[in-house]
Amino acid sequence: MSEVDIKRLAVTPEQAAKLYGLSVGRLANMRSKKQGPCFYKVGKKVLYKVEDLERWLFDAPVMTLDHHLDH
């Protein structure tokens, strides 16, 4: 089964950066300051749950005039 066939529940910082257009360095900096999305350590490996990343990314939307007009 290829990687495309699997719905990922957790991703590495590199995968998170690629998927969401983030910087690996920025993610590491936020982790060191206990900021940003929740993360998990498995030995030396860092993982982010996709749902935690998306909650963090979409937690503070910027409301636009178009958005207000539609709703």
PDB file of N, CA, C and O in Angstrom:
ATOM      1  N   MET A   1       0.853  -1.174   0.000  1.00  0.00           N
ATOM      2  CA  MET A   1       0.000   0.000   0.000  1.00  0.00           C
ATOM      3  C   MET A   1       0.897   1.234   0.000  1.00  0.00           C
ATOM      4  O   MET A   1       1.828   1.333   0.800  1.00  0.00           O
ATOM      5  N   SER A   2       0.614   2.167  -0.894  1.00  0.00           N
ATOM      6  CA  SER A   2       1.452   3.357  -0.990  1.00  0.00           C
ATOM      7  C   SER A   2       1.044   4.396   0.038  1.00  0.00           C
ATOM      8  O   SER A   2      -0.019   4.299   0.651  1.00  0.00           O
ATOM      9  N   GLU A   3       1.901   5.389   0.219  1.00  0.00           N
ATOM     10  CA  GLU A   3       1.653   6.465   1.186  1.00  0.00           C
ATOM     11  C   GLU A   3       0.375   7.228   0.846  1.00  0.00           C
ATOM     12  O   GLU A   3      -0.311   7.724   1.740  1.00  0.00           O
ATOM     13  N   VAL A   4       0.057   7.321  -0.442  1.00  0.00           N
ATOM     14  CA  VAL A   4      -1.137   8.042  -0.879  1.00  0.00           C
ATOM     15  C   VAL A   4      -2.407   7.335  -0.418  1.00  0.00           C
ATOM     16  O   VAL A   4      -3.424   7.983  -0.171  1.00  0.00           O
ATOM     17  N   ASP A   5      -2.354   6.009  -0.302  1.00  0.00           N
ATOM     18  CA  ASP A   5      -3.530   5.230   0.071  1.00  0.00           C
ATOM     19  C   ASP A   5      -3.860   5.307   1.556  1.00  0.00           C
ATOM     20  O   ASP A   5      -4.961   4.933   1.960  1.00  0.00           O
ATOM     21  N   ILE A   6      -2.939   5.779   2.366  1.00  0.00           N
ATOM     22  CA  ILE A   6      -3.113   5.786   3.815  1.00  0.00           C
ATOM     23  C   ILE A   6      -3.517   7.185   4.272  1.00  0.00           C
ATOM     24  O   ILE A   6      -2.857   8.168   3.936  1.00  0.00           O
ATOM     25  N   LYS A   7      -4.605   7.270   5.040  1.00  0.00           N
ATOM     26  CA  LYS A   7      -4.983   8.555   5.635  1.00  0.00           C
ATOM     27  C   LYS A   7      -4.139   8.717   6.887  1.00  0.00           C
ATOM     28  O   LYS A   7      -4.275   7.952   7.842  1.00  0.00           O
ATOM     29  N   ARG A   8      -3.285   9.695   6.878  1.00  0.00           N
ATOM     30  CA  ARG A   8      -2.359   9.899   7.994  1.00  0.00           C
ATOM     31  C   ARG A   8      -3.062  10.510   9.188  1.00  0.00           C
ATOM     32  O   ARG A   8      -3.817  11.474   9.056  1.00  0.00           O
ATOM     33  N   LEU A   9      -2.806   9.939  10.358  1.00  0.00           N
ATOM     34  CA  LEU A   9      -3.304  10.495  11.605  1.00  0.00           C
ATOM     35  C   LEU A   9      -2.263  11.395  12.245  1.00  0.00           C
ATOM     36  O   LEU A   9      -2.594  12.309  13.001  1.00  0.00           O
ATOM     37  N   ALA A  10      -0.992  11.127  11.934  1.00  0.00           N
ATOM     38  CA  ALA A  10       0.108  11.909  12.498  1.00  0.00           C
ATOM     39  C   ALA A  10       1.175  12.088  11.426  1.00  0.00           C
ATOM     40  O   ALA A  10       1.351  11.238  10.553  1.00  0.00           O
ATOM     41  N   VAL A  11       1.884  13.215  11.510  1.00  0.00           N
ATOM     42  CA  VAL A  11       2.928  13.521  10.535  1.00  0.00           C
ATOM     43  C   VAL A  11       4.170  14.048  11.249  1.00  0.00           C
ATOM     44  O   VAL A  11       4.097  14.546  12.372  1.00  0.00           O
ATOM     45  N   THR A  12       5.290  13.928  10.583  1.00  0.00           N
ATOM     46  CA  THR A  12       6.543  14.475  11.100  1.00  0.00           C
ATOM     47  C   THR A  12       6.562  15.989  10.834  1.00  0.00           C
ATOM     48  O   THR A  12       5.745  16.488  10.061  1.00  0.00           O
ATOM     49  N   PRO A  13       7.482  16.716  11.465  1.00  0.00           N
ATOM     50  CA  PRO A  13       7.594  18.152  11.166  1.00  0.00           C
ATOM     51  C   PRO A  13       7.855  18.419   9.675  1.00  0.00           C
ATOM     52  O   PRO A  13       7.329  19.382   9.116  1.00  0.00           O
ATOM     53  N   GLU A  14       8.649  17.587   9.048  1.00  0.00           N
ATOM     54  CA  GLU A  14       8.938  17.755   7.623  1.00  0.00           C
ATOM     55  C   GLU A  14       7.676  17.576   6.786  1.00  0.00           C
ATOM     56  O   GLU A  14       7.429  18.336   5.850  1.00  0.00           O
ATOM     57  N   GLN A  15       6.884  16.568   7.128  1.00  0.00           N
ATOM     58  CA  GLN A  15       5.631  16.339   6.408  1.00  0.00           C
ATOM     59  C   GLN A  15       4.643  17.474   6.664  1.00  0.00           C
ATOM     60  O   GLN A  15       3.962  17.927   5.744  1.00  0.00           O
ATOM     61  N   ALA A  16       4.566  17.933   7.912  1.00  0.00           N
ATOM     62  CA  ALA A  16       3.666  19.042   8.256  1.00  0.00           C
ATOM     63  C   ALA A  16       4.060  20.294   7.480  1.00  0.00           C
ATOM     64  O   ALA A  16       3.199  21.004   6.961  1.00  0.00           O
ATOM     65  N   ALA A  17       5.356  20.562   7.402  1.00  0.00           N
ATOM     66  CA  ALA A  17       5.837  21.735   6.682  1.00  0.00           C
ATOM     67  C   ALA A  17       5.446  21.656   5.208  1.00  0.00           C
ATOM     68  O   ALA A  17       4.991  22.639   4.624  1.00  0.00           O
ATOM     69  N   LYS A  18       5.624  20.495   4.622  1.00  0.00           N
ATOM     70  CA  LYS A  18       5.309  20.318   3.198  1.00  0.00           C
ATOM     71  C   LYS A  18       3.801  20.402   2.960  1.00  0.00           C
ATOM     72  O   LYS A  18       3.360  21.063   2.020  1.00  0.00           O
ATOM     73  N   LEU A  19       3.020  19.747   3.792  1.00  0.00           N
ATOM     74  CA  LEU A  19       1.568  19.724   3.612  1.00  0.00           C
ATOM     75  C   LEU A  19       0.922  21.088   3.788  1.00  0.00           C
ATOM     76  O   LEU A  19      -0.009  21.431   3.060  1.00  0.00           O
ATOM     77  N   TYR A  20       1.412  21.879   4.757  1.00  0.00           N
ATOM     78  CA  TYR A  20       0.738  23.114   5.127  1.00  0.00           C
ATOM     79  C   TYR A  20       1.541  24.370   4.807  1.00  0.00           C
ATOM     80  O   TYR A  20       1.146  25.469   5.197  1.00  0.00           O
ATOM     81  N   GLY A  21       2.659  24.224   4.105  1.00  0.00           N
ATOM     82  CA  GLY A  21       3.442  25.391   3.725  1.00  0.00           C
ATOM     83  C   GLY A  21       4.110  26.083   4.896  1.00  0.00           C
ATOM     84  O   GLY A  21       4.267  27.304   4.902  1.00  0.00           O
ATOM     85  N   LEU A  22       4.501  25.302   5.881  1.00  0.00           N
ATOM     86  CA  LEU A  22       5.166  25.843   7.061  1.00  0.00           C
ATOM     87  C   LEU A  22       6.668  25.614   6.963  1.00  0.00           C
ATOM     88  O   LEU A  22       7.125  24.839   6.122  1.00  0.00           O
ATOM     89  N   SER A  23       7.418  26.266   7.796  1.00  0.00           N
ATOM     90  CA  SER A  23       8.858  26.077   7.857  1.00  0.00           C
ATOM     91  C   SER A  23       9.185  25.065   8.958  1.00  0.00           C
ATOM     92  O   SER A  23       8.659  25.156  10.067  1.00  0.00           O
ATOM     93  N   VAL A  24      10.047  24.114   8.649  1.00  0.00           N
ATOM     94  CA  VAL A  24      10.484  23.143   9.645  1.00  0.00           C
ATOM     95  C   VAL A  24      11.146  23.870  10.819  1.00  0.00           C
ATOM     96  O   VAL A  24      10.942  23.511  11.979  1.00  0.00           O
ATOM     97  N   GLY A  25      11.936  24.891  10.503  1.00  0.00           N
ATOM     98  CA  GLY A  25      12.606  25.676  11.542  1.00  0.00           C
ATOM     99  C   GLY A  25      11.621  26.409  12.437  1.00  0.00           C
ATOM    100  O   GLY A  25      11.806  26.469  13.653  1.00  0.00           O
ATOM    101  N   ARG A  26      10.574  26.965  11.839  1.00  0.00           N
ATOM    102  CA  ARG A  26       9.567  27.670  12.648  1.00  0.00           C
ATOM    103  C   ARG A  26       8.851  26.692  13.574  1.00  0.00           C
ATOM    104  O   ARG A  26       8.598  27.008  14.737  1.00  0.00           O
ATOM    105  N   LEU A  27       8.529  25.518  13.067  1.00  0.00           N
ATOM    106  CA  LEU A  27       7.888  24.509  13.919  1.00  0.00           C
ATOM    107  C   LEU A  27       8.802  24.143  15.086  1.00  0.00           C
ATOM    108  O   LEU A  27       8.339  24.028  16.221  1.00  0.00           O
ATOM    109  N   ALA A  28      10.096  23.960  14.817  1.00  0.00           N
ATOM    110  CA  ALA A  28      11.052  23.616  15.872  1.00  0.00           C
ATOM    111  C   ALA A  28      11.160  24.753  16.890  1.00  0.00           C
ATOM    112  O   ALA A  28      11.223  24.509  18.095  1.00  0.00           O
ATOM    113  N   ASN A  29      11.181  25.986  16.403  1.00  0.00           N
ATOM    114  CA  ASN A  29      11.264  27.145  17.290  1.00  0.00           C
ATOM    115  C   ASN A  29      10.029  27.214  18.193  1.00  0.00           C
ATOM    116  O   ASN A  29      10.146  27.467  19.392  1.00  0.00           O
ATOM    117  N   MET A  30       8.858  26.991  17.618  1.00  0.00           N
ATOM    118  CA  MET A  30       7.632  27.012  18.429  1.00  0.00           C
ATOM    119  C   MET A  30       7.640  25.892  19.466  1.00  0.00           C
ATOM    120  O   MET A  30       7.227  26.097  20.607  1.00  0.00           O
ATOM    121  N   ARG A  31       8.108  24.709  19.071  1.00  0.00           N
ATOM    122  CA  ARG A  31       8.178  23.602  20.045  1.00  0.00           C
ATOM    123  C   ARG A  31       9.073  23.968  21.214  1.00  0.00           C
ATOM    124  O   ARG A  31       8.740  23.680  22.363  1.00  0.00           O
ATOM    125  N   SER A  32      10.210  24.601  20.932  1.00  0.00           N
ATOM    126  CA  SER A  32      11.154  24.938  22.004  1.00  0.00           C
ATOM    127  C   SER A  32      10.564  25.968  22.966  1.00  0.00           C
ATOM    128  O   SER A  32      10.963  26.038  24.128  1.00  0.00           O
ATOM    129  N   LYS A  33       9.612  26.767  22.479  1.00  0.00           N
ATOM    130  CA  LYS A  33       8.961  27.779  23.313  1.00  0.00           C
ATOM    131  C   LYS A  33       7.614  27.305  23.862  1.00  0.00           C
ATOM    132  O   LYS A  33       6.880  28.073  24.485  1.00  0.00           O
ATOM    133  N   LYS A  34       7.304  26.030  23.622  1.00  0.00           N
ATOM    134  CA  LYS A  34       6.013  25.454  24.045  1.00  0.00           C
ATOM    135  C   LYS A  34       4.850  26.237  23.426  1.00  0.00           C
ATOM    136  O   LYS A  34       3.846  26.497  24.089  1.00  0.00           O
ATOM    137  N   GLN A  35       4.994  26.608  22.156  1.00  0.00           N
ATOM    138  CA  GLN A  35       3.959  27.316  21.414  1.00  0.00           C
ATOM    139  C   GLN A  35       3.555  26.479  20.208  1.00  0.00           C
ATOM    140  O   GLN A  35       4.141  25.432  19.931  1.00  0.00           O
ATOM    141  N   GLY A  36       2.535  26.965  19.494  1.00  0.00           N
ATOM    142  CA  GLY A  36       2.118  26.291  18.267  1.00  0.00           C
ATOM    143  C   GLY A  36       1.261  25.072  18.541  1.00  0.00           C
ATOM    144  O   GLY A  36       0.694  24.929  19.624  1.00  0.00           O
ATOM    145  N   PRO A  37       1.170  24.195  17.553  1.00  0.00           N
ATOM    146  CA  PRO A  37       0.319  23.010  17.702  1.00  0.00           C
ATOM    147  C   PRO A  37       0.907  22.012  18.704  1.00  0.00           C
ATOM    148  O   PRO A  37       2.119  21.957  18.914  1.00  0.00           O
ATOM    149  N   CYS A  38       0.027  21.236  19.308  1.00  0.00           N
ATOM    150  CA  CYS A  38       0.477  20.159  20.207  1.00  0.00           C
ATOM    151  C   CYS A  38       1.363  19.207  19.421  1.00  0.00           C
ATOM    152  O   CYS A  38       1.161  19.007  18.224  1.00  0.00           O
ATOM    153  N   PHE A  39       2.335  18.627  20.088  1.00  0.00           N
ATOM    154  CA  PHE A  39       3.196  17.644  19.437  1.00  0.00           C
ATOM    155  C   PHE A  39       3.496  16.514  20.404  1.00  0.00           C
ATOM    156  O   PHE A  39       3.279  16.630  21.610  1.00  0.00           O
ATOM    157  N   TYR A  40       3.992  15.435  19.858  1.00  0.00           N
ATOM    158  CA  TYR A  40       4.278  14.233  20.633  1.00  0.00           C
ATOM    159  C   TYR A  40       5.696  13.794  20.325  1.00  0.00           C
ATOM    160  O   TYR A  40       6.156  13.907  19.189  1.00  0.00           O
ATOM    161  N   LYS A  41       6.388  13.292  21.340  1.00  0.00           N
ATOM    162  CA  LYS A  41       7.733  12.762  21.153  1.00  0.00           C
ATOM    163  C   LYS A  41       7.710  11.264  21.360  1.00  0.00           C
ATOM    164  O   LYS A  41       7.227  10.762  22.374  1.00  0.00           O
ATOM    165  N   VAL A  42       8.239  10.567  20.381  1.00  0.00           N
ATOM    166  CA  VAL A  42       8.390   9.114  20.458  1.00  0.00           C
ATOM    167  C   VAL A  42       9.891   8.884  20.342  1.00  0.00           C
ATOM    168  O   VAL A  42      10.449   8.865  19.245  1.00  0.00           O
ATOM    169  N   GLY A  43      10.532   8.709  21.495  1.00  0.00           N
ATOM    170  CA  GLY A  43      11.992   8.692  21.498  1.00  0.00           C
ATOM    171  C   GLY A  43      12.464  10.076  21.100  1.00  0.00           C
ATOM    172  O   GLY A  43      12.117  11.065  21.746  1.00  0.00           O
ATOM    173  N   LYS A  44      13.257  10.151  20.036  1.00  0.00           N
ATOM    174  CA  LYS A  44      13.710  11.448  19.539  1.00  0.00           C
ATOM    175  C   LYS A  44      12.827  11.976  18.409  1.00  0.00           C
ATOM    176  O   LYS A  44      12.998  13.109  17.959  1.00  0.00           O
ATOM    177  N   LYS A  45      11.892  11.157  17.959  1.00  0.00           N
ATOM    178  CA  LYS A  45      11.024  11.528  16.845  1.00  0.00           C
ATOM    179  C   LYS A  45       9.885  12.421  17.320  1.00  0.00           C
ATOM    180  O   LYS A  45       9.266  12.152  18.349  1.00  0.00           O
ATOM    181  N   VAL A  46       9.612  13.479  16.572  1.00  0.00           N
ATOM    182  CA  VAL A  46       8.515  14.399  16.862  1.00  0.00           C
ATOM    183  C   VAL A  46       7.391  14.114  15.879  1.00  0.00           C
ATOM    184  O   VAL A  46       7.623  13.959  14.680  1.00  0.00           O
ATOM    185  N   LEU A  47       6.172  14.047  16.398  1.00  0.00           N
ATOM    186  CA  LEU A  47       4.990  13.844  15.557  1.00  0.00           C
ATOM    187  C   LEU A  47       3.917  14.858  15.918  1.00  0.00           C
ATOM    188  O   LEU A  47       3.789  15.273  17.070  1.00  0.00           O
ATOM    189  N   TYR A  48       3.158  15.242  14.916  1.00  0.00           N
ATOM    190  CA  TYR A  48       1.983  16.088  15.102  1.00  0.00           C
ATOM    191  C   TYR A  48       0.761  15.306  14.648  1.00  0.00           C
ATOM    192  O   TYR A  48       0.770  14.710  13.571  1.00  0.00           O
ATOM    193  N   LYS A  49      -0.283  15.304  15.455  1.00  0.00           N
ATOM    194  CA  LYS A  49      -1.543  14.743  14.988  1.00  0.00           C
ATOM    195  C   LYS A  49      -2.123  15.720  13.974  1.00  0.00           C
ATOM    196  O   LYS A  49      -2.140  16.927  14.215  1.00  0.00           O
ATOM    197  N   VAL A  50      -2.596  15.209  12.847  1.00  0.00           N
ATOM    198  CA  VAL A  50      -3.148  16.058  11.799  1.00  0.00           C
ATOM    199  C   VAL A  50      -4.288  16.909  12.354  1.00  0.00           C
ATOM    200  O   VAL A  50      -4.393  18.086  12.011  1.00  0.00           O
ATOM    201  N   GLU A  51      -5.138  16.342  13.197  1.00  0.00           N
ATOM    202  CA  GLU A  51      -6.261  17.116  13.747  1.00  0.00           C
ATOM    203  C   GLU A  51      -5.764  18.267  14.632  1.00  0.00           C
ATOM    204  O   GLU A  51      -6.382  19.332  14.648  1.00  0.00           O
ATOM    205  N   ASP A  52      -4.669  18.076  15.364  1.00  0.00           N
ATOM    206  CA  ASP A  52      -4.105  19.157  16.186  1.00  0.00           C
ATOM    207  C   ASP A  52      -3.532  20.270  15.311  1.00  0.00           C
ATOM    208  O   ASP A  52      -3.725  21.452  15.595  1.00  0.00           O
ATOM    209  N   LEU A  53      -2.822  19.883  14.240  1.00  0.00           N
ATOM    210  CA  LEU A  53      -2.270  20.870  13.316  1.00  0.00           C
ATOM    211  C   LEU A  53      -3.383  21.702  12.690  1.00  0.00           C
ATOM    212  O   LEU A  53      -3.299  22.930  12.640  1.00  0.00           O
ATOM    213  N   GLU A  54      -4.425  21.026  12.213  1.00  0.00           N
ATOM    214  CA  GLU A  54      -5.500  21.739  11.537  1.00  0.00           C
ATOM    215  C   GLU A  54      -6.299  22.599  12.507  1.00  0.00           C
ATOM    216  O   GLU A  54      -6.758  23.680  12.139  1.00  0.00           O
ATOM    217  N   ARG A  55      -6.469  22.138  13.727  1.00  0.00           N
ATOM    218  CA  ARG A  55      -7.152  22.959  14.740  1.00  0.00           C
ATOM    219  C   ARG A  55      -6.353  24.233  14.981  1.00  0.00           C
ATOM    220  O   ARG A  55      -6.919  25.325  15.026  1.00  0.00           O
ATOM    221  N   TRP A  56      -5.033  24.094  15.137  1.00  0.00           N
ATOM    222  CA  TRP A  56      -4.170  25.241  15.369  1.00  0.00           C
ATOM    223  C   TRP A  56      -4.173  26.184  14.163  1.00  0.00           C
ATOM    224  O   TRP A  56      -4.276  27.399  14.329  1.00  0.00           O
ATOM    225  N   LEU A  57      -4.062  25.636  12.962  1.00  0.00           N
ATOM    226  CA  LEU A  57      -4.020  26.456  11.757  1.00  0.00           C
ATOM    227  C   LEU A  57      -5.312  27.235  11.537  1.00  0.00           C
ATOM    228  O   LEU A  57      -5.276  28.388  11.106  1.00  0.00           O
ATOM    229  N   PHE A  58      -6.445  26.617  11.828  1.00  0.00           N
ATOM    230  CA  PHE A  58      -7.732  27.221  11.505  1.00  0.00           C
ATOM    231  C   PHE A  58      -8.443  27.796  12.722  1.00  0.00           C
ATOM    232  O   PHE A  58      -9.645  28.058  12.679  1.00  0.00           O
ATOM    233  N   ASP A  59      -7.700  27.993  13.804  1.00  0.00           N
ATOM    234  CA  ASP A  59      -8.289  28.467  15.053  1.00  0.00           C
ATOM    235  C   ASP A  59      -8.653  29.950  15.036  1.00  0.00           C
ATOM    236  O   ASP A  59      -9.595  30.355  15.716  1.00  0.00           O
ATOM    237  N   ALA A  60      -7.933  30.758  14.282  1.00  0.00           N
ATOM    238  CA  ALA A  60      -8.147  32.205  14.326  1.00  0.00           C
ATOM    239  C   ALA A  60      -8.311  32.765  12.906  1.00  0.00           C
ATOM    240  O   ALA A  60      -7.386  33.375  12.369  1.00  0.00           O
ATOM    241  N   PRO A  61      -9.475  32.561  12.306  1.00  0.00           N
ATOM    242  CA  PRO A  61      -9.662  33.064  10.945  1.00  0.00           C
ATOM    243  C   PRO A  61      -9.724  34.588  10.923  1.00  0.00           C
ATOM    244  O   PRO A  61     -10.149  35.224  11.888  1.00  0.00           O
ATOM    245  N   VAL A  62      -9.300  35.143   9.826  1.00  0.00           N
ATOM    246  CA  VAL A  62      -9.436  36.577   9.602  1.00  0.00           C
ATOM    247  C   VAL A  62     -10.731  36.750   8.813  1.00  0.00           C
ATOM    248  O   VAL A  62     -10.845  36.287   7.678  1.00  0.00           O
ATOM    249  N   MET A  63     -11.684  37.408   9.418  1.00  0.00           N
ATOM    250  CA  MET A  63     -12.971  37.585   8.777  1.00  0.00           C
ATOM    251  C   MET A  63     -12.873  38.685   7.733  1.00  0.00           C
ATOM    252  O   MET A  63     -12.396  39.783   8.023  1.00  0.00           O
ATOM    253  N   THR A  64     -13.319  38.395   6.530  1.00  0.00           N
ATOM    254  CA  THR A  64     -13.282  39.362   5.438  1.00  0.00           C
ATOM    255  C   THR A  64     -14.681  39.920   5.189  1.00  0.00           C
ATOM    256  O   THR A  64     -15.674  39.373   5.669  1.00  0.00           O
ATOM    257  N   LEU A  65     -14.745  40.991   4.450  1.00  0.00           N
ATOM    258  CA  LEU A  65     -16.048  41.572   4.112  1.00  0.00           C
ATOM    259  C   LEU A  65     -16.883  40.561   3.328  1.00  0.00           C
ATOM    260  O   LEU A  65     -18.086  40.439   3.563  1.00  0.00           O
ATOM    261  N   ASP A  66     -16.259  39.840   2.403  1.00  0.00           N
ATOM    262  CA  ASP A  66     -17.002  38.855   1.608  1.00  0.00           C
ATOM    263  C   ASP A  66     -17.598  37.769   2.491  1.00  0.00           C
ATOM    264  O   ASP A  66     -18.720  37.320   2.261  1.00  0.00           O
ATOM    265  N   HIS A  67     -16.847  37.351   3.498  1.00  0.00           N
ATOM    266  CA  HIS A  67     -17.345  36.310   4.386  1.00  0.00           C
ATOM    267  C   HIS A  67     -18.587  36.805   5.132  1.00  0.00           C
ATOM    268  O   HIS A  67     -19.568  36.072   5.261  1.00  0.00           O
ATOM    269  N   HIS A  68     -18.546  38.024   5.612  1.00  0.00           N
ATOM    270  CA  HIS A  68     -19.688  38.584   6.370  1.00  0.00           C
ATOM    271  C   HIS A  68     -20.904  38.755   5.475  1.00  0.00           C
ATOM    272  O   HIS A  68     -22.033  38.583   5.935  1.00  0.00           O
ATOM    273  N   LEU A  69     -20.698  39.092   4.201  1.00  0.00           N
ATOM    274  CA  LEU A  69     -21.823  39.297   3.288  1.00  0.00           C
ATOM    275  C   LEU A  69     -22.518  37.992   2.947  1.00  0.00           C
ATOM    276  O   LEU A  69     -23.728  37.963   2.726  1.00  0.00           O
ATOM    277  N   ASP A  70     -21.736  36.898   2.905  1.00  0.00           N
ATOM    278  CA  ASP A  70     -22.310  35.598   2.556  1.00  0.00           C
ATOM    279  C   ASP A  70     -23.115  34.989   3.667  1.00  0.00           C
ATOM    280  O   ASP A  70     -23.987  34.160   3.407  1.00  0.00           O
ATOM    281  N   HIS A  71     -22.854  35.370   4.899  1.00  0.00           N
ATOM    282  CA  HIS A  71     -23.522  34.693   6.021  1.00  0.00           C
ATOM    283  C   HIS A  71     -24.415  35.605   6.753  1.00  0.00           C
ATOM    284  O   HIS A  71     -25.052  35.198   7.724  1.00  0.00           O
TER     285      HIS A  71
END
